[in-house]
Amino acid sequence: MDTILTLVARLGRATLALIRAAGSLALFAFEGLSHIVRPPFYGRVFLSSFMETGFFSLPVVALTALFSGGVIALQSYTGFAQYHVQSAIAGIVVLAVTRELGPVLAGLMVAGRVGAAMAAQIGTMRVTDQIDALTTLSTNPMKYLVAPRLLAGLIALPLLVLVADVLGVAGGFTVCVMKLGFSPQAYITATLNSLKAIDVTVGLVKAALFGFLIALMGCYYGYNSKGVAEGVGSATTAAVVVASILLLAFDYLLTDLFFSQ
């Protein structure tokens, strides 16, 4: 009986801790969003975050998308050749890239690169009392540190996903034409016939949400980090792990919302 009560108590404590963390995160996100639409706005911080999230993440996202498109083409050919429907490969590549692989892979790459950097930067400021110094100087830390980064993630990731979509389709085109012997004109025609505005639009909606989640996790865990070096390291790890899990969970929810009909 004591063992059962102990397990129930642990489950209750874990549930309460989860609810408390979710509430804290929701309040943090709401406060950060509210500061985006209220002056003053720190344009230099936003521009720096935008460049870090968008432009400097472009090489890794581009390479990931290019090779992913090629892999999809190869794997699709392996399966479709058995049923003599190789002509469907172009449609599969553009569908997979625009709906799923573009936003998801770009989001995961940015989470590992930018989310960790945000958590480390803000966490270092927290443990070295620089955030308290901002408050002393009458500068709201949420407005100066969090709001510009949230807006940068919200805008930069959809732009990255547009590039990833183009390069992913280009990767599939290159493999199909150079390795599998497809006609370039026929492949391009099949791609254009399969391309739908709803697929690209939903991919960009996913990307905007993913960018916001990545920036939110990086800022939240960095802002609430404790200790010194160990605390910053834990915050960085948690930011990347939680952002990746939330990204995949919301990807499923959005896919089910838009494409389950």
Secondary structure, DSSP 8 states (H G I E B T S, - for coil): -HHHHHHHHHHHHHHHHHHHHHHHHHHHHHHHHHHHSSS---HHHHHHHHHHHTGGGHHHHHHHHHHHHHHHHHHHHHHHGGGT-GGGHHHHHHHHIIIIIHHHHHHHHHIIIIIHHHHHHHHHHHHTTHHHHHHHTT--HIIIIIHHHHHHHHHHHHHHHHHHHHHHHHHHHHHHHHTS---HHHHHHHHHHH--HHHHHHHHHHHHHHHHHHHHHHHHHHHT--SSHHHHHHHHHHHHHHHHHHHHHHHHHHHHHHH--
